[in-house]
Amino acid sequence: MGRDQTFEALLAEHGAMLRRIASAYEADRERRRELEQDILLAVWRALPRHRGEAPLRAFIARVAHNRAITHVSREAAEPRRQPLDDETPSDAPTPQDSAETRDLHDRLARAVRALPLSLRQPALLTLEGFAPAEIADILGLNPNTVSIRLTRARAALRQALNPDASPEVHP
């Protein structure tokens, strides 16, 4: 299988994850498409460096997150606060259910984007299904640090999505 075919197979398997990562870092539709292209180029360039030390999915996610961080750094002078487009059709049987799902998705996306970068990264990777140990490898952090950040991210997201609820008190 040639490099182009290998890359096409990789996109078929991991393209949705890469689009979601781009969406978590950029709300503006046009800039998000540019970021997606930048991520794909970064992955294309990085693939020859993958030595199999980590699963390919984790390697690709790390490359995508690193590229997204660069994007955010460049855009920091002009922050964007726009809701994400929900281009994925809903399986909900009614338009009301679909609207409620979109609203929840938009609120979650805004809440994730509002997290500090140190909490956003592990939260997004958790939403992508990565285990804390994998997240630690991807981000180059200690697993305890990842666990602490995930706890803080969950608390912040819980508060952002349900501001009327009283914060949990742990002994």
Secondary structure as a PSIPRED ss2 file (coil, helix, strand):
# PSIPRED VFORMAT (PSIPRED V4.0)

   1 M C   1.000  0.000  0.000
   2 G C   1.000  0.000  0.000
   3 R H   0.000  1.000  0.000
   4 D H   0.000  1.000  0.000
   5 Q H   0.000  1.000  0.000
   6 T H   0.000  1.000  0.000
   7 F H   0.000  1.000  0.000
   8 E H   0.000  1.000  0.000
   9 A H   0.000  1.000  0.000
  10 L H   0.000  1.000  0.000
  11 L H   0.000  1.000  0.000
  12 A H   0.000  1.000  0.000
  13 E H   0.000  1.000  0.000
  14 H H   0.000  1.000  0.000
  15 G H   0.000  1.000  0.000
  16 A H   0.000  1.000  0.000
  17 M H   0.000  1.000  0.000
  18 L H   0.000  1.000  0.000
  19 R H   0.000  1.000  0.000
  20 R H   0.000  1.000  0.000
  21 I H   0.000  1.000  0.000
  22 A H   0.000  1.000  0.000
  23 S H   0.000  1.000  0.000
  24 A H   0.000  1.000  0.000
  25 Y H   0.000  1.000  0.000
  26 E C   1.000  0.000  0.000
  27 A C   1.000  0.000  0.000
  28 D C   1.000  0.000  0.000
  29 R H   0.000  1.000  0.000
  30 E H   0.000  1.000  0.000
  31 R H   0.000  1.000  0.000
  32 R H   0.000  1.000  0.000
  33 R H   0.000  1.000  0.000
  34 E H   0.000  1.000  0.000
  35 L H   0.000  1.000  0.000
  36 E H   0.000  1.000  0.000
  37 Q H   0.000  1.000  0.000
  38 D H   0.000  1.000  0.000
  39 I H   0.000  1.000  0.000
  40 L H   0.000  1.000  0.000
  41 L H   0.000  1.000  0.000
  42 A H   0.000  1.000  0.000
  43 V H   0.000  1.000  0.000
  44 W H   0.000  1.000  0.000
  45 R H   0.000  1.000  0.000
  46 A H   0.000  1.000  0.000
  47 L H   0.000  1.000  0.000
  48 P H   0.000  1.000  0.000
  49 R H   0.000  1.000  0.000
  50 H C   1.000  0.000  0.000
  51 R C   1.000  0.000  0.000
  52 G C   1.000  0.000  0.000
  53 E C   1.000  0.000  0.000
  54 A C   1.000  0.000  0.000
  55 P C   1.000  0.000  0.000
  56 L H   0.000  1.000  0.000
  57 R H   0.000  1.000  0.000
  58 A H   0.000  1.000  0.000
  59 F H   0.000  1.000  0.000
  60 I H   0.000  1.000  0.000
  61 A H   0.000  1.000  0.000
  62 R H   0.000  1.000  0.000
  63 V H   0.000  1.000  0.000
  64 A H   0.000  1.000  0.000
  65 H H   0.000  1.000  0.000
  66 N H   0.000  1.000  0.000
  67 R H   0.000  1.000  0.000
  68 A H   0.000  1.000  0.000
  69 I H   0.000  1.000  0.000
  70 T H   0.000  1.000  0.000
  71 H H   0.000  1.000  0.000
  72 V H   0.000  1.000  0.000
  73 S H   0.000  1.000  0.000
  74 R H   0.000  1.000  0.000
  75 E H   0.000  1.000  0.000
  76 A C   1.000  0.000  0.000
  77 A C   1.000  0.000  0.000
  78 E C   1.000  0.000  0.000
  79 P C   1.000  0.000  0.000
  80 R C   1.000  0.000  0.000
  81 R C   1.000  0.000  0.000
  82 Q C   1.000  0.000  0.000
  83 P C   1.000  0.000  0.000
  84 L C   1.000  0.000  0.000
  85 D C   1.000  0.000  0.000
  86 D C   1.000  0.000  0.000
  87 E C   1.000  0.000  0.000
  88 T C   1.000  0.000  0.000
  89 P C   1.000  0.000  0.000
  90 S C   1.000  0.000  0.000
  91 D C   1.000  0.000  0.000
  92 A C   1.000  0.000  0.000
  93 P C   1.000  0.000  0.000
  94 T C   1.000  0.000  0.000
  95 P H   0.000  1.000  0.000
  96 Q H   0.000  1.000  0.000
  97 D H   0.000  1.000  0.000
  98 S H   0.000  1.000  0.000
  99 A H   0.000  1.000  0.000
 100 E H   0.000  1.000  0.000
 101 T H   0.000  1.000  0.000
 102 R H   0.000  1.000  0.000
 103 D H   0.000  1.000  0.000
 104 L H   0.000  1.000  0.000
 105 H H   0.000  1.000  0.000
 106 D H   0.000  1.000  0.000
 107 R H   0.000  1.000  0.000
 108 L H   0.000  1.000  0.000
 109 A H   0.000  1.000  0.000
 110 R H   0.000  1.000  0.000
 111 A H   0.000  1.000  0.000
 112 V H   0.000  1.000  0.000
 113 R H   0.000  1.000  0.000
 114 A H   0.000  1.000  0.000
 115 L C   1.000  0.000  0.000
 116 P C   1.000  0.000  0.000
 117 L H   0.000  1.000  0.000
 118 S H   0.000  1.000  0.000
 119 L H   0.000  1.000  0.000
 120 R H   0.000  1.000  0.000
 121 Q H   0.000  1.000  0.000
 122 P H   0.000  1.000  0.000
 123 A H   0.000  1.000  0.000
 124 L H   0.000  1.000  0.000
 125 L H   0.000  1.000  0.000
 126 T H   0.000  1.000  0.000
 127 L H   0.000  1.000  0.000
 128 E C   1.000  0.000  0.000
 129 G C   1.000  0.000  0.000
 130 F C   1.000  0.000  0.000
 131 A C   1.000  0.000  0.000
 132 P H   0.000  1.000  0.000
 133 A H   0.000  1.000  0.000
 134 E H   0.000  1.000  0.000
 135 I H   0.000  1.000  0.000
 136 A H   0.000  1.000  0.000
 137 D H   0.000  1.000  0.000
 138 I H   0.000  1.000  0.000
 139 L H   0.000  1.000  0.000
 140 G C   1.000  0.000  0.000
 141 L C   1.000  0.000  0.000
 142 N C   1.000  0.000  0.000
 143 P H   0.000  1.000  0.000
 144 N H   0.000  1.000  0.000
 145 T H   0.000  1.000  0.000
 146 V H   0.000  1.000  0.000
 147 S H   0.000  1.000  0.000
 148 I H   0.000  1.000  0.000
 149 R H   0.000  1.000  0.000
 150 L H   0.000  1.000  0.000
 151 T H   0.000  1.000  0.000
 152 R H   0.000  1.000  0.000
 153 A H   0.000  1.000  0.000
 154 R H   0.000  1.000  0.000
 155 A H   0.000  1.000  0.000
 156 A H   0.000  1.000  0.000
 157 L H   0.000  1.000  0.000
 158 R H   0.000  1.000  0.000
 159 Q H   0.000  1.000  0.000
 160 A H   0.000  1.000  0.000
 161 L H   0.000  1.000  0.000
 162 N C   1.000  0.000  0.000
 163 P C   1.000  0.000  0.000
 164 D C   1.000  0.000  0.000
 165 A C   1.000  0.000  0.000
 166 S C   1.000  0.000  0.000
 167 P C   1.000  0.000  0.000
 168 E C   1.000  0.000  0.000
 169 V C   1.000  0.000  0.000
 170 H C   1.000  0.000  0.000
 171 P C   1.000  0.000  0.000
